[in-house]
Amino acid sequence: MSVPESALSKTSSPVRLSLPLLGAGAAAFFTLGIIQAMYGPAFSFFQARFGVDTAAVGWIASVHFLGSALAPPLTGVALTRFSLRRVVVAGLLILAAGVGLVGFAPLWSLALAGALVGGLGLGTVSASLNAAYASVGTRAVNLVNAVFGLGSIAAPLVVAGLAPRSLALPFLVVAGLSALTLGLVRLWGIPAMQPAPAQTAAARPGVQLGLFAFLIAAYVGLEAGFGAWLARHLDGIGLAGSAFILSGFWAGLTLGRIITGAVGARVSPPRLVLGSAVFVTLCAVAATRPALAPASYLLAGLALGPIFGTTLAWMTRTLPARLIPFLLVAGSAGGILMPILLGVLYSRSGPAAVPAALAVLGVVLVVLVAATARLTRLRPAAV
């Protein structure tokens, strides 16, 4: 059974989730999750192979993320000229070519070039499929993003199991998964980007897009801030088990997306995102108390889980889904700026600055969600 793009574009009724609908997207996001989290665990193997020092080896992760940050605006433009399926296929081919070059590069400079190309492929696939599944609904986009988390959890195991034999093997696994995903795209297709409901009209669409962009930037800033600095905060206040708590944070985020994918359709996206934003803000406030910090960080991951995918689905109710890649650019900005800001605040004010700053950003997120909800209340379209 296949699900061609046209099969979803001619109906406004709720789409029934099925393996043909989710299969190719799940395979793609699992592949993206593995490569996104693979470079860090592979640093020592890159150093041994290419003879680079500790300061230089981090560049391969940086250029990968640079490629993934450059891809969304290019993807947004491509989606105005080419079909969604062509853009996804092109992204998968670019990803496979990039990781293949990393795996077999004889020179460090070529490995860096491969990481940049692979990042471009990842960003292209992520932006286009997030747009597609967000327009299908809250459950679909959260489920495929949860699979991304499972890939990220599996990445260190793939590196630990294969890289000691050959550094090329983990990257061949990613190339093979890309090929498998291409086969599933051919077999089952991918969902088309649904239009906003015909019976509704967007109020001040430019302002809406701006609010959604700031909302996504604040969310990604929180996710990156917790992920990059919670362990350092726990170490700084003398609490043991920071690595375990960090793993629990990411597991909680993945679990939050799975739960939202299962039951998220029962709550409207604005209410779900607002409730999650309030919850994560309270977690950050609680983390300012050392005794509560470990449990607060675990709960923060669970609270953050529903926000990303649900916000994308929410946006597609009033704005075209093809604008989602441009929101991801704003998200990249939040992910770059917040860890840097936390580093500055930590150096000036000590460990307590981490949860305090995250709580402030949480309040900003709550305000942005409330303002966006007020502006995006659906109203009858003009006849």
N, C-alpha and C positions, 0 to 999 in steps of 0.2 A: 504493500500500500504506500502510495506517495502522497505528499501534501504540497502541491505546487503553490507558488506564490499567489496565483490568482484565486486559489481556493479560499483564501482568508480575506481577500480585499473587497469582496462583494457583499459582505454581510456585516451587520452591526450587532448581531446576537452574540452572547458569550461563547467563547471558543472552548470546546472540550479538550482538556489536556490529555495527550496520548504519547506513546513512544514515537510514532512518526513525526509528531509535532516537535517534541523536545529532544529527540535522539541526536540529531546532528549538532544542535546547539550545546547539549550536554557534553558531547565528545570534544567540541571546540573549546569550551570553557575549561574542561579538565586539562587539555593540552596547554592552554594559556596559563593556568595555575601552576603547572609544573615548571615551565620555562621562567615564569616570573620569579619563582622562589629558588631557582637552581643555582644562580651565579654565586650567591654568598657561600653556600656549603662547598662550592668547587674552588674557592679562592686558593687554597693550599695546593691543589692540583695544577692550577694555572701557574702558580709560582714555580713549582717543580719543573713544569714542561718548558716554560718560556724564560725562566731565570729572572723574573721581575721581582722587585721588592714589595714590601707590604703597602707602601704609599701608592705604588703604581697599579697594583692588582685591582684596586677598587674602581679603576676607570672602566673596566669591562661592564660592571653593573651600571655605572653612570651613563655610558653611551647607550646601553640597552634602554634605560628609562628615558633618555633623551629621544630615542626613536619612537618609543610608545607615546611620548608627549607630542611629538610633531605630527603623528598620524591622524588624530581626530579631525582637525580642520581640513586636511586633505581628503579624508573620507567624506566629510560633509559636502564638499564640492563634488566629489566623484558620484555621490548618490543623486545629485541633480542631473547627471548625464548618463549614468549607467544603471542597470538593474542591480538590486540588492544582491542577488545571487552572484553576479559577475564580480562585484566588489569583494564579497566574502571569499570566493575562489581565488581571486588575485591575492588577497591578504594571506591565505593559507599557503599559497605557493611562495610568496615572499618570505614568510616565516620559515618554511622548510629550507629555502635557499640560505637564509641567514644562519640558522643553527648548523646546517651542514658545513658552511664555511668556518664557523667557530670550531667545530669538531675536528676538522682536518687542516686548519690553518698552519702553515709552517712558520709563520712569523707573527709576533705579537700584534703588529699593526693590522694584519689581515684578520686576526681574531677580533680586534676591536671593530673593524669594518663589518664583520659578520654579526656582531652583537647589535650594531646600529641597524642593520638591515632586518635582523630578526625582531627588534623592537618595533620597527615600522610595520612589519607584518602583524605582530601582536596587537598593536594599537588599531590597525585597520579592521581586523576581525572583531575585536572587542567593541569598538564604536558601532560598527554596522549591526552586529547581532544584539547588542544592548538596545539599539533603536527598534529593531524588529520585535524582540520579545517584550519590551516595555509597552509597545502598542497593543500587544495581545492581552496583557493584563498583569496585575500585581503578582499573582501566583507564578506565572510562567517566568517572569524576569527574575524573581527571587530564587526559584529553583535552579535555573542555569547558573546564576551567580554563586549559589551554594556549592555547586559542583566545582567551580573555580577554587573555592576554599579547600575542597578535598584534594585537588591537584597540588595546591601549595603545601598541604600537609604531607603528601606523598613525595615531594621533590627531594628533601634531604635523604630519604631512604633510597631513592633512585641513584643519587650521587654516591652515597656510601657503599651501595652494592656493586656499582659498575665502574666508577671512576678509578679505583685502584688498579683495575685491569687495563683500562684505556680511557683517557679523558674524552675520546670521541664517542664512547658508547652512550652516555646519558643524552648527548645531543642527537645521536641517531634515534634514540627512543622518541624524542620530541618530533623529529622528522617523520618517523613512522606513524606517530599519532596524528600528525597533520595529514598524511596520506589516507589514513583510516577515516578521518573526518571528511575529506574530499569524497570518499566513497559513499559515506552516509548522506552527504549533501546531494549526491547524484541519485541515491536510492530513495530518500524521503523528502528531499527538498528542504526549504527553510520558510518560515512564515513571512508573509509580506508585511510591510509597515501599514498598519491600519490607519485610516483617517480619523480625525477627531469626530465625535458624534455629530451627525448632520443637524440634529435638532438644537445644537448649542452654538453659542458664539463666544469668542474670546474677548474679554474686556482689556483694552490697552495691551495688545500682544507684545509690544516692545518692552514694556515695563515688566510684564510677566516673565519674559525670557531673562531679563536682567535679574529678577528676584530668584528664579530657579538657578541661575548661574551662581549667585552668591550663596544660595542654600547648599548647592553641591560643593562649592569651595569650602564652606564651613564644615560640612560633613567630612570631606576627605582630610581636612586639616585635623579634625578630631581623631579620625582613624589613624592617620600617620603619627600624630602626636602621642596618642596612647601607645601605639606599636613601637615607636622609636625610643620613648623616654620612661615608660612605666617601670621597666626593670632598673634603670639608673636611679629613679626615685626610691624604689624599694631598697636598693643597695645603699643609697645615701643615708637612709634613715635606719640602717642596720638590721633590716629584715632579711631572713634567708629565703631561699627558694624562688628568687626572682625569675629565673628561666622557666620554672614550672608555671608560675603565674602568667608569664607572657604567652606561653603555649596555650594556657587555659583561656586567655583573652581571645586568641585567634580561633580556638575551637568554639568559644561562645558566639563569636560573630558568625561563624558558619552555621551553628545550630539555630541562631536567630533567623537566618535566611531560610533554612529548611522549614522551620515552624511557620514562617510567613508564607512560604510556598504551599504549605498544606492547608492553612486556614485563613490566610490573609485576605481572601476575597470577602470575608464576612464583615470587615471593617473598612470604611471609606479611606482612601489613601491619605487625605489631609489629617484625619483623626489618628491614623496609625503612625504617621510621621511625627505629628505633634506629641503624641504620647511617648514615643521612643526618644524624642529630643529632650523632653522633660526628665525622663528616666535616666538618660546618660548624664544629664547635668547634675542630678542628685547624686549619681555615682561619683562624679568628679568632686563634688563638695564633700562627700563622705570620705573620699580618699585623702583629704587633708588631715584626717585623724589617723595616725600611724596604725592603731589597732584595727581600724576598719579598712585600711588600704587594700590588702590582698583580696578580700571578698568583693570590695567595690570594683576593682579592676576586672575581676571575672564577670561580674554582672554588667559592666560597661560594654564588654564585647557582645553580650546577648542583647543589650539595648540598642547598640549600633546596627546590628544585623539587618533589621527590616528597612533601614532608612534609604539606602542607595537605590535599590531596585524599585522600591515603592515610589520614590520621588520621580524616577524616570517614567513609571507607569502613570503617575498623577499628571505629569506634564503633557502626556499624549492625549489627555482628555480635552484640552483646549488648543494645543499647538501642534504643528506637524512633527511627527516622529523623526523626520530627517534632520531636525535641529539638535537632536541629542548629542551627536559628536561634538558640537560646539560647547555644550555643557561640560563635556569631559575635559576640555581645555581648561575651564575654570577649576575643575577638580584637581587637575595637575598643579595648578598654581597654589591651591591650598595645601597640597601634599608637599610641595617644595618649601613654602614659607613657614609653616607651623613648626616643623622640627628645628629649623634654624632659630626661630624666635625663642623656642623653649631652651635651646642651648645657651643663648645670650642671657635669658632670665635665670637659668640655673647657675651660670657662672657669677652672676651679680648677687643673687638672693638665696642661693642654696636649694636643696631638694624640694622644700615646700613650695617653690614657685611652680613646679610642674603641675600638680593637681589644681592649684589656684588658677593658673592660666587656662587650663582645660575647662574649668568650671565657667570662667568668663566667656570662652568661646562657645560653651554649651548654651549660655544665656543668649548670646548673639544668634545661635541657631534657632532657639525657641522663638525669638522675635521674628526672624526671617520666615519661619514656617507659618506663624500666625498671620503675618502680612500677606504671604503668598496665598494662604487659604482664603483670606478675605477678598483678594482680588480675583481669584479664580473660581468663585462661585458661578456655576453655570447658569446661563439665562437664555431665554428663547432667541433664536436667530431671527434677524429681520427677514421678512418675506419680500 
